[in-house]
Structure formats: C-alpha cells, structure tokens
Amino acid sequence: MTLFTSAPESLCILRLSAIGDVCNSIAMAQAIQRQWPETRLTWICGKVEARLLKGIPGIRVIVFDKKQGWAGYKAVWQALKGERFDALLHMQTAIRASIVSLGIRATYKLGFDAERSSDLQQLFTNVKVPSPQSPHVLDGFMQFAATLGVTDLTPSWDIPLSEEDQRWADQQIHQDNTLVITPAASKGYKNWTPEGYAALACHAHAQGFAVILAGSPAQIEVDLGNAIEERLDFPVNNLIGQSSLKQLLALLRQAALVCAPDTGPAHMAVAVGTPVLGLYAHHNPKRTGPYLSRPYVVSVYDECIEAETGQPVSQLPWRSRVKDEQAMQRISAEQVITMFDRIVQEHCASPSMTPVKR
C-alpha cells in the first residue's frame, strides 16, 4: 500500500532522539526529498539532535525539550498551531513521542507495525508501516518512505558542514591516514576496555596512522579517554569533550577510519562516508550496526545472546538484548586488530586509495 501517487504538500517527521537513529532517519528524509523536492518537511526532534539537522535544506526543525516537562509539549503544539499535515511519520515508540503526536494534526499518522512497535505506539497511529525483511533500523525507517510512495530507498546523506567546522577538523588532522576512536557510549556496559583500545591504537600507530580520541564531554567518555591515553607510550590527540556535534562530524569525515562501539558517532561516520570498525556485544549489529560498514563489525552478540537465552538469534524477538554487563570484554584485541588490517587493506592500502575528503 502506498498513500500518495503524487507529491504531498507537507509531512511531519517525529523522531526525537538519539543521534544514531536521527542519522538513519536523515537518509529516509532525503529519500523523500529526492522524489518530491517540493514537499515541505517539518521535523520535531530533541535539542542535541537539532544541532545535527541544522542547515539541511528543506527541513524545518522544531525542538522538543523534554527537560521542560509539560511546557516542552505545549511549546511544540503552539509552534504547530493551525497547521495540518498530509502525513505524520511517527518514528519513535517512546511514550513521550506519542504524547507529542497528540498535538499534531495529520490525515495519516504512520507508525510501526506489531513487530517493531512498543510502548503502546499503535494506539497513536492509523497506518501501520510493514517491517522489512531486513532487521536493520534504517531499513525499517525507509519503509515509512516506501509507504508514502517513495520508490528509490537507497540510503544516502547530505549533511552540510560550515567552513568553520571543516577548518577546525583540518587543524586536528595532519595526515591522510588518521584513525579516530570514539570509545564510549552513554551507557557504560556498551564500552570496550581501555586496554583493548590502547592495543588497537598502538597497532595503528605502528602502521603509520595518527590516532585521535573523540567524543562528548560526558564524564564517562572523558574518563575512558584518559584511561586509554595513560596506557600509551606515544602521543595521541585527545579531543574528547572539545568539539561541537558538527565539528565532530567534520572530524569523522576527514578520518580514514573510525572505531566505535554501539553509539551515535558510528552512524555519523557512515553518513559522511568513512568506514567504521564497530564493536558490538549487547545489540544485534544486523539491527543497529553502522549501516554501510556492517561487514566491518566485530561482534560477540550471537554467542552472548545464545548463552543467555539458549536460543539462536533467528528465534528471538527483534529487540533482544544481551544483559551481561561484561559482554563487551569478550571482544579480543586480536579480533579488532585483524579487522582494522582488513579495512586498511580495502580502503587505505595505497595513497591513491586513501579516502582524502578535504
């Protein structure tokens, strides 16, 4: 079923968070824009995520600040007062997103089907978007565009960067072969060990790579970055907590390779065309991995989830998560270094192949 055979006048995208999911949603939004450039898009998102969307042509951004409580909901509804959309793309199952949707007037309210819906989202939508055969979150988002009537679902990204952000990144990266490690997720159990990251950094350094540590100013990220740096006998450029979101995006764009666990910068790197060495244990990388770099993921998810449940992944619900908070420690430095060498061989084997993006 497709809802539109010609361009709708206006659509509203409701995806509040998180950075990785917003990155994947941008590919969906830009697929809509490729087919229907005249359609007006409004996107409701969180404060941090709005910084990533800033400057994307053709998308009006309305910020929802959950810290404001009820006032945050009313601010969104006031901003949309008097408007009616042809369709609302309700792409977040959290109950706060569904409450936001109550104040959005739209002919069609698209949400996930029973397989991917949760938190009573189905009560707030009148069109159930069918889940694709692929388990990946991005493919699930793309089904929203397909349900509207979009035919080219090839994911691509065009996120503008200012000259200032690109200049800042240029000042940090002094050679083409640079490994950027964004070592930490917001949840500590998703993080690999400082010893493992240090072993990777030492190996990359021996191969002639410069090494940069990057991430947000959250204390968990600062502490992990310092722990990695303490284990190295050569200098690295530790930029954790020293960049804006768009500066970080510019830095990832300039890198030859990014290493990250299951966290937003992994998806940001995909969006700017940089290969990602992803590290996964708690979530299925076939569902949440860096989309274009899924072949380069080092994962112990399958063995961990089967050990916990006694069942193979194929027989488990879509969202099944490994609960063992020590699961990431099952990833060995040898596995990661082997994958690093493979990516270098395939993407950075010679100067002519090095992904220079300046």
C-alpha positions as CSV (number, residue, x, y, z in Angstrom):
1,M,0.0,0.0,0.0
2,T,1.2,3.5,-0.9
3,L,-0.5,6.6,0.3
4,F,0.5,9.1,-2.4
5,T,0.8,8.9,-6.1
6,S,2.0,12.5,-6.4
7,A,3.9,14.7,-4.0
8,P,2.2,15.5,-0.7
9,E,2.2,19.2,0.3
10,S,3.6,18.7,3.8
11,L,4.9,16.0,6.0
12,C,5.9,15.9,9.7
13,I,8.7,13.7,10.9
14,L,8.6,12.8,14.6
15,R,12.0,11.4,15.7
16,L,13.2,13.0,18.9
17,S,16.4,11.0,19.6
18,A,19.0,9.5,19.6
19,I,21.9,10.7,17.4
20,G,22.4,7.4,15.6
21,D,18.7,7.0,14.9
22,V,18.4,10.6,13.7
23,C,21.3,9.9,11.3
24,N,19.5,6.9,9.9
25,S,16.3,9.0,9.7
26,I,18.0,11.7,7.7
27,A,18.6,9.1,4.9
28,M,14.9,8.4,4.9
29,A,14.0,12.2,4.8
30,Q,16.4,12.8,2.0
31,A,15.0,9.9,0.0
32,I,11.6,11.7,0.3
33,Q,13.2,14.9,-0.9
34,R,14.8,13.3,-3.9
35,Q,11.5,12.1,-5.2
36,W,9.4,15.1,-4.0
37,P,11.6,18.1,-3.7
38,E,8.5,20.4,-3.5
39,T,7.1,18.7,-0.3
40,R,7.5,20.7,2.8
41,L,9.2,18.8,5.7
42,T,8.9,19.6,9.3
43,W,11.0,17.6,11.8
44,I,10.4,17.5,15.6
45,C,13.5,16.5,17.5
46,G,15.5,16.9,20.7
47,K,17.8,19.8,21.5
48,V,21.1,17.9,20.8
49,E,19.8,16.2,17.7
50,A,18.6,19.5,16.3
51,R,22.3,20.5,16.0
52,L,22.8,17.7,13.6
53,L,19.8,18.7,11.5
54,K,20.8,22.4,11.4
55,G,21.3,23.7,7.9
56,I,19.9,20.7,6.0
57,P,18.0,22.3,3.1
58,G,14.2,21.9,3.0
59,I,13.7,20.8,6.6
60,R,12.1,23.0,9.2
61,V,13.2,21.9,12.7
62,I,11.1,22.3,15.8
63,V,12.9,21.5,19.0
64,F,11.2,19.4,21.8
65,D,12.9,20.0,25.1
66,K,11.9,17.1,27.4
67,K,13.6,18.8,30.4
68,Q,10.8,21.4,30.3
69,G,8.3,18.8,31.2
70,W,4.7,19.7,30.2
71,A,5.9,23.1,28.9
72,G,8.0,21.3,26.3
73,Y,5.0,19.6,24.9
74,K,2.9,22.8,24.8
75,A,5.8,24.6,23.1
76,V,5.8,22.1,20.2
77,W,2.0,22.2,19.9
78,Q,2.0,26.0,19.9
79,A,4.6,26.1,17.1
80,L,2.3,23.9,15.0
81,K,-0.9,25.7,15.9
82,G,-3.2,25.9,12.9
83,E,-1.2,23.5,10.7
84,R,-2.3,20.2,9.3
85,F,0.0,17.8,7.5
86,D,-0.8,15.2,4.9
87,A,1.1,12.7,7.0
88,L,2.9,12.3,10.3
89,L,5.8,9.9,10.4
90,H,5.8,8.8,14.0
91,M,9.2,7.1,14.0
92,Q,9.8,6.8,17.8
93,T,8.0,4.4,20.0
94,A,8.8,6.1,23.3
95,I,5.6,7.3,25.1
96,R,6.9,10.9,25.2
97,A,6.9,10.9,21.4
98,S,3.4,9.5,21.3
99,I,2.3,12.3,23.7
100,V,3.9,14.9,21.3
101,S,1.9,13.3,18.4
102,L,-1.4,14.1,20.1
103,G,-0.9,17.8,19.3
104,I,0.0,17.1,15.6
105,R,-2.9,17.3,13.1
106,A,-2.4,14.9,10.1
107,T,-4.6,13.0,7.8
108,Y,-2.4,9.9,8.1
109,K,-0.4,9.0,11.2
110,L,2.2,6.4,10.3
111,G,3.7,4.1,13.0
112,F,5.5,0.8,13.3
113,D,3.6,-2.5,12.9
114,A,3.2,-5.0,15.6
115,E,6.7,-6.5,15.1
116,R,8.5,-3.2,15.8
117,S,6.0,-1.2,17.8
118,S,6.2,-0.9,21.6
119,D,5.1,1.4,24.5
120,L,1.5,1.4,23.1
121,Q,2.6,3.4,20.0
122,Q,0.0,1.5,17.9
123,L,-2.8,3.4,19.8
124,F,-1.5,6.7,18.4
125,T,-1.3,5.8,14.7
126,N,-3.7,4.9,11.9
127,V,-1.3,3.5,9.4
128,K,0.9,0.6,10.4
129,V,4.2,0.6,8.4
130,P,5.1,-3.0,7.5
131,S,8.5,-4.2,8.7
132,P,11.0,-5.1,6.0
133,Q,12.8,-8.5,5.8
134,S,16.0,-6.7,6.8
135,P,16.3,-6.3,10.6
136,H,18.2,-3.1,10.4
137,V,16.7,0.0,11.9
138,L,17.4,2.1,8.9
139,D,15.5,-0.2,6.6
140,G,12.6,0.0,9.0
141,F,12.7,3.8,8.7
142,M,12.9,3.5,4.9
143,Q,9.6,1.6,5.0
144,F,7.9,4.9,6.1
145,A,9.1,6.5,2.9
146,A,8.0,3.4,0.9
147,T,4.5,3.5,2.5
148,L,4.2,7.2,1.4
149,G,5.1,6.2,-2.2
150,V,8.8,6.8,-2.4
151,T,10.4,4.3,-4.8
152,D,14.2,5.0,-4.5
153,L,15.1,3.8,-1.0
154,T,18.9,3.8,-1.5
155,P,20.3,5.4,1.7
156,S,22.5,8.5,1.1
157,W,23.2,11.5,3.2
158,D,24.0,15.2,2.6
159,I,24.5,16.9,5.9
160,P,26.0,20.4,5.4
161,L,29.1,21.4,7.3
162,S,30.2,25.0,7.8
163,E,33.6,26.3,6.6
164,E,34.4,26.9,10.3
165,D,33.6,23.3,11.3
166,Q,35.7,22.0,8.4
167,R,38.6,24.3,9.2
168,W,38.5,23.1,12.8
169,A,38.7,19.5,11.6
170,D,41.6,20.3,9.2
171,Q,43.5,21.7,12.2
172,Q,43.2,18.4,14.1
173,I,44.1,16.0,11.2
174,H,47.6,16.4,9.8
175,Q,47.8,13.3,7.7
176,D,45.5,11.3,5.5
177,N,45.9,8.0,7.4
178,T,44.2,9.0,10.7
179,L,42.3,6.7,12.9
180,V,39.6,8.4,15.0
181,I,38.5,6.3,18.1
182,T,35.2,7.4,19.7
183,P,35.5,4.9,22.5
184,A,32.4,5.5,24.7
185,A,28.7,5.2,24.5
186,S,26.4,6.9,27.1
187,K,25.8,3.5,28.7
188,G,29.0,2.1,30.2
189,Y,28.2,-1.5,29.6
190,K,28.4,-0.9,25.8
191,N,32.0,0.2,26.1
192,W,35.1,-1.8,25.3
193,T,38.1,-1.9,27.6
194,P,40.8,0.8,27.7
195,E,43.4,-2.0,27.3
196,G,41.7,-3.1,24.1
197,Y,41.5,0.4,22.7
198,A,45.1,1.0,23.6
199,A,46.2,-2.1,21.8
200,L,44.4,-1.0,18.7
201,A,45.9,2.5,18.9
202,C,49.4,1.0,19.3
203,H,48.9,-1.2,16.3
204,A,47.6,1.7,14.2
205,H,50.5,3.9,15.3
206,A,52.9,1.1,14.2
207,Q,51.2,1.1,10.8
208,G,51.9,4.8,10.4
209,F,48.4,6.1,11.5
210,A,47.9,9.1,13.6
211,V,45.4,8.4,16.4
212,I,42.7,10.8,17.6
213,L,40.3,10.2,20.5
214,A,37.0,12.0,20.2
215,G,33.6,12.2,21.9
216,S,31.3,14.3,24.0
217,P,32.2,16.0,27.4
218,A,30.2,13.3,29.3
219,Q,32.3,12.2,32.3
220,I,32.1,8.5,31.2
221,E,33.7,9.5,27.9
222,V,36.3,11.7,29.4
223,D,37.3,9.0,31.9
224,L,37.6,6.3,29.3
225,G,39.7,8.6,27.0
226,N,42.1,9.4,29.8
227,A,42.4,5.7,30.7
228,I,43.3,4.8,27.1
229,E,45.8,7.7,26.9
230,E,47.5,6.5,30.2
231,R,48.2,3.2,28.6
232,L,50.0,4.6,25.5
233,D,53.7,5.4,25.2
234,F,53.2,7.8,22.2
235,P,51.1,11.0,22.0
236,V,47.5,11.0,20.7
237,N,45.3,13.9,20.1
238,N,42.6,13.6,22.8
239,L,39.7,15.7,21.7
240,I,37.0,14.2,23.9
241,G,34.8,16.9,25.1
242,Q,36.4,19.6,22.9
243,S,34.1,19.6,19.8
244,S,30.6,20.6,18.9
245,L,28.5,17.9,17.2
246,K,29.1,19.4,13.8
247,Q,32.8,19.7,14.5
248,L,32.8,16.0,15.4
249,L,31.0,15.2,12.2
250,A,33.6,17.2,10.2
251,L,36.4,15.3,12.1
252,L,34.8,11.9,11.2
253,R,34.5,13.0,7.6
254,Q,38.3,13.7,7.4
255,A,39.3,10.5,9.1
256,A,40.5,7.5,7.1
257,L,38.8,5.1,9.6
258,V,36.7,5.3,12.7
259,C,36.4,2.8,15.6
260,A,33.4,3.0,17.8
261,P,31.1,0.9,19.9
262,D,27.3,1.0,19.6
263,T,27.0,4.8,19.7
264,G,26.0,7.8,17.7
265,P,29.3,8.7,16.1
266,A,29.4,5.3,14.4
267,H,26.3,6.3,12.4
268,M,27.6,9.8,11.9
269,A,30.8,8.4,10.3
270,V,28.6,6.3,7.9
271,A,26.7,9.5,7.0
272,V,29.9,11.2,5.8
273,G,31.3,8.2,4.0
274,T,34.0,7.0,6.4
275,P,34.5,3.3,7.1
276,V,33.6,2.2,10.7
277,L,35.1,-0.6,12.7
278,G,32.1,-1.3,15.0
279,L,32.3,-3.1,18.3
280,Y,29.1,-4.9,19.4
281,A,28.0,-7.3,22.2
282,H,24.7,-6.1,23.6
283,H,22.6,-5.3,20.5
284,N,22.4,-7.2,17.2
285,P,24.7,-5.3,14.7
286,K,22.4,-6.6,11.9
287,R,19.8,-4.3,13.6
288,T,21.8,-1.4,14.9
289,G,25.2,-1.6,13.3
290,P,26.8,1.1,11.2
291,Y,24.8,0.6,8.0
292,L,27.3,0.7,5.3
293,S,30.1,-0.8,7.4
294,R,28.3,-3.9,8.7
295,P,30.9,-6.2,7.1
296,Y,33.5,-4.5,9.4
297,V,31.8,-5.1,12.7
298,V,33.5,-7.2,15.4
299,S,30.6,-8.8,17.3
300,V,30.1,-11.3,20.1
301,Y,26.4,-10.7,20.2
302,D,25.3,-14.0,18.7
303,E,27.4,-16.1,21.1
304,C,26.3,-13.9,24.1
305,I,22.6,-13.9,23.4
306,E,22.6,-17.7,22.8
307,A,24.5,-18.3,26.0
308,E,21.9,-16.2,27.9
309,T,18.7,-17.5,26.3
310,G,19.6,-20.9,25.0
311,Q,18.2,-19.9,21.6
312,P,19.7,-18.7,18.3
313,V,19.2,-15.1,17.2
314,S,16.7,-16.2,14.5
315,Q,14.2,-17.4,17.1
316,L,14.4,-14.4,19.3
317,P,12.3,-11.1,19.3
318,W,13.6,-8.3,17.2
319,R,14.8,-6.2,20.2
320,S,16.5,-8.9,22.1
321,R,19.4,-7.5,24.1
322,V,22.3,-9.2,25.9
323,K,22.0,-8.4,29.6
324,D,25.5,-9.4,30.8
325,E,27.2,-6.1,31.6
326,Q,30.6,-7.8,31.0
327,A,29.8,-8.9,27.5
328,M,32.0,-6.4,25.7
329,Q,35.0,-7.9,27.4
330,R,34.6,-11.0,25.3
331,I,35.9,-8.9,22.3
332,S,39.6,-9.5,22.0
333,A,42.2,-7.1,20.8
334,E,43.3,-9.6,18.2
335,Q,39.9,-9.7,16.7
336,V,39.8,-5.9,16.4
337,I,43.3,-5.6,15.1
338,T,42.6,-8.2,12.4
339,M,39.5,-6.2,11.3
340,F,41.5,-3.0,11.3
341,D,44.0,-4.6,9.0
342,R,41.2,-5.7,6.7
343,I,39.7,-2.2,6.5
344,V,43.1,-0.7,5.8
345,Q,43.8,-3.2,3.1
346,E,40.4,-2.5,1.4
347,H,40.3,1.3,1.9
348,C,43.7,2.7,2.7
349,A,46.1,0.3,1.0
350,S,47.9,2.9,-1.0
351,P,48.0,6.7,-1.3
352,S,45.7,6.6,-4.3
353,M,43.1,4.7,-2.3
354,T,43.3,6.7,0.9
355,P,39.9,8.4,1.3
356,V,41.0,12.0,1.3
357,K,37.8,14.1,1.9
358,R,39.1,17.6,2.3
